[in-house]
């Protein structure tokens, strides 16, 4: 055992010796930061874009069933009772007073007082060998009935649009958490260095939650969703300024890169490494994006199948672009289509929206399948919650109109296809009125846990430490839904 005096003598002195050059007093960290060796190592990392890659796990936890995701989100919540969940008894009792026991303890966004049951005004028909029941306003989806899985037993926690949208896509009803796309790219990285691994496209305004739906939250910003536009400049600020060419842009980027590398060596902030890699990505995208977005390169049969028109912004064009992105290795593509919030005028407005999406979403499934991409691409379609089996005769702004439906969080429908999903089945069941799930309930967290599982990611292990705790997409919840797995 050493006495304090002996221990002090045994420890190397941290004080500077007089007369010795300053560089001999430099710490190992300072030495590597300032030396040629450190600079060379840093340059090697940057040359290979490894700082950005190092912010991703880049390897699944187990063998995945799917490599890519195309997520079709209908902003505003489609009416499952008029599209997928046929209720003959509800139709029979249309216009009658709702039994009080059905609404006891229920929470609604707008309607109150005396409740009136509302059947669907649309006819339903069975499709394919599976006999899937679909509304008459989804004839094209019926042609791929045997390729999709319809889940009728979803339920969520939130009753209003923005919180429910965030809850679905981030696992939390308030802003600040990473989106599903950010978690997926954090877990798996990218397969194409010339395009973003996470792309977002909109047809219509983004809805209440806005950019929170593709935010990187507290994950490294390299995992941010990148919006692509269907018309005009595909990605904002990607093109060179007027009068400037690629060689000039290259010189500017080289100068900025040198300054960023110097700052990175000084402060070692990984976000600077992300900034460097994203500048380089943007430069490469100047070549890759115009070719990608030019759907006129597709043959007429493909354009007709989707109902797509080159140069015109539409959901149909976005579906075709989603397939083109997946072909090029983009990890996750999210399409957001607006105006599904039908508190009134449901018959007319839902018919119009169904016409917008029915043909292209069915074409997407068919096109992926015929190109051999469906098995490795998970397609998801749905909204943030469902609609009530009760009649609502007002618009969201309070003006009178024809009948519609209020928000309903306790039972709604989504469909999925490809990527390890069992095709041609209906999963889950609601009661005869469509109020409650009575068979195989699937919570939003269960859905997200299952999506990650299909991508080879364990939702309990895909975590990120932030402010002293480990976060994950499913918070502290979520169970796999084995009944829909192939």
MISESE-306266 format. One line per 5 residues: number of its first residue (from 1); their letters; for each residue x, y, z of C-alpha. Coordinates in steps of 0.001 Angstrom, whole numbers, plus 524288, in hexadecimal, padded with zeros to 5 digits. Layout:
// MISESE-306266
NUM = a = X/Y/Z ~ ...
***
This chain:
// MISESE-306266
1 = xxxxx = 80000/80000/80000 ~ 80521/80D75/7FC63 ~ 803D3/81936/80516 ~ 7FE5D/825AA/7FEED ~ 80BF7/82B62/7FD62
6 = xxxxx = 810D1/81F40/7F660 ~ 804E6/81EA6/7EDC6 ~ 806EF/82CB7/7E9E7 ~ 814F3/829AC/7E60E ~ 810BF/81D95/7DE88
11 = xxxxx = 806D8/82531/7D635 ~ 80C57/82C74/7CA6B ~ 80B91/83AF1/7CCE8 ~ 800F2/8421C/7C52D ~ 807AC/84F11/7C761
16 = xxxxx = 80F8C/854F5/7BC5A ~ 81E5C/85424/7BDD3 ~ 82507/8610B/7BC05 ~ 82C9A/862D7/7AF9D ~ 82584/857E8/7A823
21 = xxxxx = 81EFC/85B26/79AF7 ~ 81030/85CC4/79B65 ~ 80DBB/851AE/791CA ~ 8134D/84810/79BB7 ~ 808C6/84C1B/7A543
26 = xxxxx = 7FDA3/849B3/79BAE ~ 7F3BD/83F52/79F72 ~ 7F1FD/83364/796DC ~ 7E4E0/8390D/79279 ~ 7EB32/845E5/78E85
31 = xxxxx = 7F657/83EA7/78806 ~ 7ED48/836C2/77F44 ~ 7E4E4/8429F/77CCF ~ 7F029/84B0F/77834 ~ 7F9FF/84180/772A4
36 = xxxxx = 7FB93/83CEE/764B7 ~ 7F83F/82F29/76935 ~ 7EB4E/833BB/76EDE ~ 7E83F/83BC4/762D3 ~ 7EB27/83045/759F9
41 = xxxxx = 7E250/82765/761CD ~ 7D777/8317B/7617F ~ 7D91D/83379/752EC ~ 7D836/824E0/750A9 ~ 7CB9C/8242F/75846
46 = xxxxx = 7C5B4/82F9B/75114 ~ 7C9C9/82A7A/743DA ~ 7C1D1/81E42/74653 ~ 7B61E/82558/74C50 ~ 7B805/81D2C/758A9
51 = xxxxx = 7B3F9/8279E/76274 ~ 7A63F/82748/75CF4 ~ 7A65A/81880/75BF3 ~ 7AB18/8174F/769F1 ~ 79E77/81D86/76EAD
56 = xxxxx = 79728/8118D/769BF ~ 79748/803B7/76EE4 ~ 79779/7FF88/76075 ~ 794A3/7F157/76384 ~ 787C0/7EAC1/76719
61 = xxxxx = 7866A/7E335/773C3 ~ 781FC/7D72C/76C2D ~ 77EE8/7D307/75E48 ~ 774CF/7DC89/758D2 ~ 768E4/7D93A/750B4
66 = xxxxx = 7687E/7E703/74AE9 ~ 7733B/7F039/7468A ~ 76AE5/7FC0A/74336 ~ 75E48/802AA/74784 ~ 75454/80A88/73FD3
71 = xxxxx = 74B08/810D7/74982 ~ 73E93/816CF/743F5 ~ 738B1/81FA9/74E58 ~ 72B42/82573/74BEC ~ 72B54/8320A/753E7
76 = xxxxx = 71E7D/8344F/75AE9 ~ 71A59/8261D/75D09 ~ 71270/81EA6/752BA ~ 70568/818C1/756B6 ~ 707C4/80A48/758A3
81 = xxxxx = 6F907/80810/75940 ~ 6F762/80D0B/74B5E ~ 7037D/806B0/7458D ~ 706F0/7F9E5/74C68 ~ 6FEAC/7F653/75846
86 = xxxxx = 6F13A/7F282/7532A ~ 6E69D/7F330/75DB1 ~ 6D945/7EE1F/758F9 ~ 6D2E4/7F028/76652 ~ 6D7BD/7FE27/766FE
91 = xxxxx = 6D226/80073/75974 ~ 6C531/7FAAB/75DB5 ~ 6C476/803A5/76993 ~ 6C8D0/80FC2/7621D ~ 6C2AE/81C20/767AB
96 = xxxxx = 6BE3B/815D3/77453 ~ 6C25B/81A6F/781BC ~ 6CEE0/813F1/78650 ~ 6CD6A/80B3A/7925F ~ 6D367/81271/79DE2
101 = xxxxx = 6DB98/806C7/7A208 ~ 6E36A/807D3/79569 ~ 6E7C0/815D4/797E1 ~ 6E94B/81514/7A6A1 ~ 6F71B/8192A/7AA23
106 = xxxxx = 6FA42/81C7B/79C02 ~ 70156/828E8/79865 ~ 6FE4A/8301D/78BCB ~ 70484/83C16/785C0 ~ 6F86A/843BC/781A7
111 = xxxxx = 6EB74/83CB7/782C0 ~ 6E399/83C17/78F54 ~ 6D5C0/83B9C/79477 ~ 6CCBC/831E5/78DF1 ~ 6D457/82877/78580
116 = xxxxx = 6CF02/82348/778A1 ~ 6D41C/81702/77204 ~ 6D94D/8189E/7643F ~ 6DA34/80D5E/75AAE ~ 6E23A/80E0B/74E56
121 = xxxxx = 6DC76/8134D/741B8 ~ 6E5B2/80ACD/739C5 ~ 6E3E0/7FCD1/7353E ~ 6EE00/7F266/7388F ~ 6F2E5/7E783/72FE3
126 = xxxxx = 6FBB9/7DBAC/731CA ~ 7084C/7DA93/729ED ~ 71240/7D038/72657 ~ 713A7/7C268/72B80 ~ 714C0/7C81C/73929
131 = xxxxx = 70728/7CDEF/73841 ~ 70BC3/7DAE7/73DCA ~ 70066/7E44F/73FBC ~ 702FB/7F1E1/73A6F ~ 6FAC2/7FDCF/737AB
136 = xxxxx = 6F5E1/80030/729EA ~ 6FE85/80C56/72969 ~ 70AF6/803FE/72A07 ~ 70990/7FBB0/71DB5 ~ 71807/7FC14/71A23
141 = xxxxx = 71C7B/7F7D8/727A9 ~ 71377/7EC34/725FB ~ 71C09/7E779/71AC9 ~ 72756/7E54C/72457 ~ 71EC8/7E037/72F73
146 = xxxxx = 7268D/7D390/73046 ~ 73350/7DB0E/73210 ~ 72F5C/7E378/73DA1 ~ 72C89/7E17B/74C05 ~ 72198/7E9C8/751B7
151 = xxxxx = 722B1/7EC4C/76061 ~ 71573/7F076/765D6 ~ 718D7/7F0B9/77449 ~ 7220E/7FC41/775D7 ~ 72064/805CA/7810F
156 = xxxxx = 72813/8116B/78619 ~ 728FE/81AC0/791A1 ~ 72691/827E3/78B3B ~ 719AD/82DC3/786C0 ~ 71E57/839D3/77F3B
161 = xxxxx = 725D4/83A3C/77285 ~ 73332/83FF8/77592 ~ 7356C/83820/78230 ~ 7306A/82BB4/77BAB ~ 7390F/82DB9/76FBE
166 = xxxxx = 744F3/82FB4/7786C ~ 74116/82406/780C5 ~ 7405D/81B60/774BA ~ 74D24/81FD5/76EB4 ~ 75569/822C4/77AC8
171 = xxxxx = 74F15/81AD2/785A1 ~ 74BDA/8270D/78D70 ~ 740C5/830E5/78C6C ~ 7495E/83CF1/78D83 ~ 75457/8423C/78513
176 = xxxxx = 762CB/83FF9/7871D ~ 763DF/83148/7850E ~ 76A28/82AC1/77926 ~ 7611F/82600/76E7F ~ 7602A/817DF/76A50
181 = xxxxx = 76825/81AE5/75E1F ~ 772F2/820C2/76656 ~ 7731F/814C6/76F32 ~ 7739B/80BA9/7636B ~ 77F0E/8129C/75D02
186 = xxxxx = 785EB/813AF/76A29 ~ 784AF/80501/76B5E ~ 787BB/8010D/75D6A ~ 78EB4/80C0F/7564A ~ 78DB8/80DFC/74796
191 = xxxxx = 79010/805E5/73B68 ~ 7925E/81168/73234 ~ 79C93/81BEA/73497 ~ 796C6/824A3/729ED ~ 788FE/825B1/72F91
196 = xxxxx = 78391/827D3/73D41 ~ 78002/81BA5/744D0 ~ 77349/821F7/7496D ~ 76AAF/8296E/73FDB ~ 75D9F/83038/7420C
201 = xxxxx = 753C5/83465/737A5 ~ 74708/83BBD/73995 ~ 73A99/83D22/731B7 ~ 733F9/8488E/73855 ~ 737A8/84FAC/744FD
206 = xxxxx = 73ED3/84807/74F9C ~ 733FC/84898/759D2 ~ 733EB/84C06/76828 ~ 74099/84581/76C4C ~ 7483A/84AF2/760BE
211 = xxxxx = 756A8/847EC/75FEB ~ 7565F/840D2/76D06 ~ 75214/834ED/76554 ~ 75F6E/83386/75EEA ~ 767DE/83A11/76930
216 = xxxxx = 77484/8343B/76E17 ~ 77161/838BA/77BFC ~ 77D2A/83662/784A8 ~ 78360/82C85/77B5B ~ 78EE0/8315F/7731C
221 = xxxxx = 78992/83A90/768C7 ~ 78EA3/83203/75DA9 ~ 78237/829F9/75FD3 ~ 77908/8353F/75CAD ~ 76EB3/83277/75251
226 = xxxxx = 77166/83A0A/745C8 ~ 76557/83FBB/73EF1 ~ 764D5/83DDB/73033 ~ 75B5F/84637/7285E ~ 75328/8413E/71D1D
231 = xxxxx = 75485/84D89/714E8 ~ 75E38/8589F/7137D ~ 76B66/856D8/71A01 ~ 76AEC/848D6/71F74 ~ 77310/84C31/72B77
236 = xxxxx = 773BC/85A3A/73000 ~ 780ED/86119/72E59 ~ 786DB/85556/7276C ~ 7890F/85C0D/71A65 ~ 79480/8651B/717E3
241 = xxxxx = 791A0/873B2/718A7 ~ 78F26/87A52/70BAF ~ 79BC9/87CC6/7045B ~ 7A3B7/872E0/70C1E ~ 7A80B/86574/7077A
246 = xxxxx = 7ABEC/858AD/70DE1 ~ 7BA6E/85BEB/70E29 ~ 7B7BD/86850/715D6 ~ 7AED5/860FB/71F1D ~ 7B998/856E1/72100
251 = xxxxx = 7C379/8615D/724A9 ~ 7BA16/86754/72E86 ~ 7B735/85A02/7347F ~ 7C5AF/856D8/7358F ~ 7C81F/863A3/73CAD
256 = xxxxx = 7BC95/86196/745E4 ~ 7C0C3/85397/7482B ~ 7CE6E/857E9/74C16 ~ 7C8DC/86199/755DA ~ 7BF75/8577E/75B49
261 = xxxxx = 7CA53/84D74/75C97 ~ 7D256/85743/7642C ~ 7C6DA/85A01/76D25 ~ 7C41A/84B75/76EAD ~ 7D22E/848FE/772BE
266 = xxxxx = 7D0E3/853C0/77CEA ~ 7C3C6/850F1/7832D ~ 7C10F/842E4/77EC5 ~ 7B288/84564/77D21 ~ 7ACA0/83A19/7751D
271 = xxxxx = 7A2AA/8437C/76F54 ~ 7ADD6/84A10/76804 ~ 7B13C/83CE6/761FC ~ 7A2F4/83BA6/75E12 ~ 7A36D/84928/757EF
276 = xxxxx = 7AF65/84562/74FEF ~ 7A967/838B3/74B20 ~ 79C71/83F3C/747D8 ~ 7A30F/849C4/73FBE ~ 7A9A5/83EF0/73806
281 = xxxxx = 79CC2/837A2/736E8 ~ 7962B/843E1/731A0 ~ 7A0DB/84543/72759 ~ 79EF0/8373E/722DC ~ 79022/83914/722F2
286 = xxxxx = 79181/8439D/71898 ~ 793B4/83853/70F3A ~ 78BB1/82D69/71556 ~ 77F17/834CE/7189C ~ 77B81/83A3D/70B27
291 = xxxxx = 77CC2/82CA4/7052F ~ 774A7/826DF/7103B ~ 769B5/830ED/70F5B ~ 7683C/82FEB/7009D ~ 75D07/82632/6FFFD
296 = xxxxx = 75BA0/8289B/6F162 ~ 76642/81E32/6F054 ~ 75BF4/81426/6F452 ~ 7547F/80D58/6E977 ~ 74674/81119/6E667
301 = xxxxx = 740EB/8049B/6EC35 ~ 74719/807A2/6F960 ~ 74288/815BD/6F94A ~ 734CE/8116F/6F5CC ~ 734D5/80709/70066
306 = xxxxx = 7379E/81146/70AD3 ~ 72FAF/81C0E/70467 ~ 73C0E/82449/70505 ~ 73EBC/83051/6FCC4 ~ 74CD5/83514/6FB14
311 = xxxxx = 74EC8/842D5/7002D ~ 74244/842D3/70835 ~ 742A6/84218/7171C ~ 73980/83751/71BBE ~ 73848/82BAB/724C2
316 = xxxxx = 7392C/822F5/718B6 ~ 74636/828F1/714CA ~ 74B18/82794/722C0 ~ 747B0/81913/7230C ~ 74F67/816F1/7167F
321 = xxxxx = 75AC4/81EE4/71BDE ~ 75A6D/816CB/72851 ~ 75CA8/80A82/72036 ~ 767D5/81132/718F3 ~ 76E0A/8152C/725E1
326 = xxxxx = 76D02/80775/72B59 ~ 7735E/8020D/71F0A ~ 77EE0/80B10/7219E ~ 78099/806BD/72FB0 ~ 77973/81129/73775
331 = xxxxx = 77623/80B0A/74487 ~ 7690C/8114B/747C4 ~ 75FBB/819BD/73FD7 ~ 75408/8203B/7462D ~ 748E7/825C4/73E15
336 = xxxxx = 73F9D/82F0D/7450A ~ 73285/831A8/73E88 ~ 729B9/83C09/74494 ~ 71B31/83F27/745E3 ~ 715F7/832A4/74C18
341 = xxxxx = 70F5F/8398E/75794 ~ 7010E/837FB/753DE ~ 6F88E/83D85/75EB2 ~ 6EE97/840EC/7544B ~ 6EBDF/83E3D/7460B
346 = xxxxx = 6F192/830B6/74797 ~ 6EA88/82A53/73C3B ~ 6EFEB/833C7/7322F ~ 6FD1E/836BC/7383F ~ 700CE/828C7/73BA3
351 = xxxxx = 6FD03/8245A/72E0C ~ 70612/82EBA/72844 ~ 71172/82B42/73134 ~ 70FD8/81CBA/72E96 ~ 71064/81F83/7200D
356 = xxxxx = 71D32/826F4/72211 ~ 72426/81BB8/728EF ~ 71D79/80F09/724E8 ~ 723D6/80CFC/717A7 ~ 731BC/8114B/71B1C
361 = xxxxx = 732A4/809D7/727FA ~ 72DD2/7FD61/72168 ~ 73759/7FFCA/7163E ~ 74266/8015E/72003 ~ 73FD7/7F3EB/725CF
366 = xxxxx = 73E81/7EDC4/71851 ~ 74A8C/7F499/712F2 ~ 7531A/7F0C5/71E79 ~ 74E85/7E2C6/71D24 ~ 75110/7E189/70E9A
371 = xxxxx = 75EB8/7E73F/7105D ~ 76210/7DDCE/71B5B ~ 762A5/7E8CC/7255F ~ 7567B/7E620/72D76 ~ 75CA7/7DB3D/73576
376 = xxxxx = 766FD/7E49D/73A81 ~ 75E88/7F0E5/73B44 ~ 75493/7F309/74610 ~ 74912/7FB65/741A8 ~ 74079/801A2/74C34
381 = xxxxx = 733EC/80965/74A15 ~ 72B78/8106D/75414 ~ 72891/81C5E/75C50 ~ 72ADA/820B5/76A47 ~ 71DD6/81B61/76F68
386 = xxxxx = 71048/817D1/76A51 ~ 702BE/81DC6/7699D ~ 6F6DC/81BF5/77259 ~ 6EB0B/81374/76F4E ~ 6E362/81FC7/772EE
391 = xxxxx = 6DDF9/82A36/76A04 ~ 6E3F4/837B5/76A28 ~ 6DD93/84239/76209 ~ 6E741/84D64/7634D ~ 6F44D/85114/75DA8
396 = xxxxx = 7001A/852B1/7666C ~ 6FDBB/86183/76632 ~ 6EFC4/85FBF/76AEB ~ 6E895/862AF/75E33 ~ 6DD0C/85A03/75AB3
401 = xxxxx = 6DEC0/85004/74FE6 ~ 6DB24/84221/74C63 ~ 6DE5F/836F4/7556E ~ 6EC0E/83331/75987 ~ 6F318/82C1B/76482
406 = xxxxx = 6FAD8/83082/77072 ~ 70832/82B9B/7750C ~ 708BC/81DE9/77AA9 ~ 714E3/818B2/78178 ~ 70FB1/80BBB/78694
411 = xxxxx = 70E86/8043A/779C6 ~ 7139A/80698/76C23 ~ 71979/7FFD8/76044 ~ 72663/7FFB7/758F3 ~ 72B98/7F6C1/74E6A
416 = xxxxx = 73934/7F188/74BEE ~ 73FCB/7E9CC/74121 ~ 74CBA/7E360/73DB6 ~ 758EC/7E2D8/74628 ~ 75559/7D709/74E7C
421 = xxxxx = 746CF/7D9FC/74FF9 ~ 73D2B/7CEC9/74E42 ~ 7357F/7D1EB/741CB ~ 7270B/7D087/73F48 ~ 72268/7D0E7/74D5F
426 = xxxxx = 71A06/7D95F/75627 ~ 71F01/7DA8A/7640C ~ 7174E/7DEE0/76FDB ~ 70905/7E215/77196 ~ 7005C/7ECDB/776FE
431 = xxxxx = 6F2BB/7EBC0/77CBA ~ 6E668/7EC92/77467 ~ 6E654/7FB5C/77577 ~ 6F4DC/7FDAF/7734B ~ 6F69F/803E6/780AC
436 = xxxxx = 70018/7FA8C/7872E ~ 70A1D/7F036/783BC ~ 7053A/7E2BF/787A4 ~ 70FB5/7DA14/7819B ~ 71E9C/7DB31/78063
441 = xxxxx = 720A1/7E968/784A5 ~ 72C80/7F03B/77EC3 ~ 73168/7FC6C/78592 ~ 73967/806A4/77E52 ~ 74576/8024C/785EC
446 = xxxxx = 742E2/7F435/781B3 ~ 7423D/7F888/77385 ~ 74F43/7FFB3/77494 ~ 755B1/7F464/77BC0 ~ 7516F/7EB50/770C1
451 = xxxxx = 75640/7F469/76607 ~ 763AE/7F51C/76C64 ~ 763B7/7E657/76E1A ~ 7614E/7E45C/75F95 ~ 76D2B/7ECF9/75CF2
456 = xxxxx = 77581/7E46D/765CA ~ 77539/7EDF0/77143 ~ 7716F/7EA70/77F2D ~ 76921/7F5E6/783DA ~ 76DF4/7F3D3/791CC
461 = xxxxx = 77C3F/7F453/78DB4 ~ 77B53/7FF8A/783F8 ~ 77E03/80A39/78DE5 ~ 784DF/8174E/78EF1 ~ 78996/81D6C/79B9B
466 = xxxxx = 78532/82B6F/79D39 ~ 784D6/833D5/7A975 ~ 78847/82869/7B225 ~ 77EBA/81E24/7AD62 ~ 77D38/8149F/7A223
471 = xxxxx = 77278/817F0/7987F ~ 76C27/80F7B/78E28 ~ 76150/810A3/783FF ~ 757EA/80876/78C13 ~ 75B14/80F62/79900
476 = xxxxx = 7597F/80492/7A353 ~ 74E9C/7FD83/79C1D ~ 74C41/7F583/78FDF ~ 74A31/7E723/78CBA ~ 74C4C/7E00A/77FE1
481 = xxxxx = 74036/7DC57/7781D ~ 743CE/7CE80/773AF ~ 73693/7CC35/76D52 ~ 739EF/7D50D/761D1 ~ 747A1/7CFC1/75F8D
486 = x = 749F1/7C6B3/75410
***
